[in-house]
Amino acid sequence: MMGPNGLCYSILTLLLASLVVMGSPGPSTISATAMSAAYGFRRSLGYVSGLIAGTVTVLLAVAAGVIAILLSVPHGAFMLTAVSAVYILYLAFKIATAPPLSRRDDQAHAPAFSGGFLLAVANPKAYLAIAAVFAGVSLFQNQRLLDAAAKIALLTGMIVAIHMVWLLLGASLSRFLQDPRVSRIVNISLAILLIAATLVAVLG
């Protein structure tokens, strides 16, 4: 049985590992920033909520071992990657061609909850990152159910916090995007960064 100090150390290790592995630039986090920069904080909340819900779904799937079953299906991993790549290309196009905030009315349509959810569950980085963090730290030895429940709760909190930080980062950029030329440069740069982060996740 792990003592209080050992438990605190394990929790801190889990949180730091999740911050480094899950919080690093990837398709989900970069798209949260890009959407917020291109469409503003409020109109991006639905999409980012979908990212969070989808990532938590991946966390639950990893915890339940579903990912092992999925990847055992012939071409299962390839199909996930293909779906993710196609949708990310679509998102990159939407971001790169989004009009400047100064020329956009409140009816402008940003990708919705369903789009964020789809990207998150088809994000190749999410499965590897969450599996690595989930399996890498044990909080309660010989108590599998309690250990899994505690890690799910802690990692869910980190998923929400990480996505909100990236969302706020994008929102902080939006104040500079009233100028059409600056807006176009930033949007195209974020679209390219999104594609690059996806390639790293797929090929890494």
C-alpha positions, 0 to 999 in steps of 0.5 A: 500500500502506497503512503500519502507521500508516495501517492502525492508523488504519483499524482504529481507525476501523472499530472506532469506527464499528462501536461507534457504528453497531452498538452504538447502541440497536436491536432486537437490542441492546435485546432482549438487555438486555430479555431479560437483565433479564426472565429473568436472565443465564444463561437469556438466554445462548441467546437472545443467542447466537442474536442474535450468530449471526444478526448475524454471518450478516447480516455475511457476507451483506453481505460477499458482496453477498447483501443486494443480491440480496435487496433486488432481489426484489420486496417483499423488503425489506418482507417482512424488515421485516414478519417482524421487526416481528411477532416484535418485537411477540411479544418485547415481549409476552413481556418485558412479561408476564414474572413477577418473578425472585423468583417464577420457577423455573429452568424458566421458558422464555426465548426460545431461540437460534432466536428470537434468530437470527430477530430478528437476520436479520430486523432492518432496522437490522442490514443498513443498519448493517453495510453502512454500516460495512463499506463505509465503511472500507478496510483493504487497498486493492487486496486485496479478499479480504484486506480483506473477511476482516480486516473480517469478523474485526474486526466479528465480534469487535465484534458479540460484545462489543457484545451481551455488554455489553448483556446484562450491562447487563440482568443488572445491572438484574435485581437490582432486579427482585425486587420485583413492582411494580418488575419490572413497571414495568421490563419494560413500559418495556423492551418499549416501548423495544424497540418504539420502537427498532424503529420508529426502525430501520424509519422512519429 
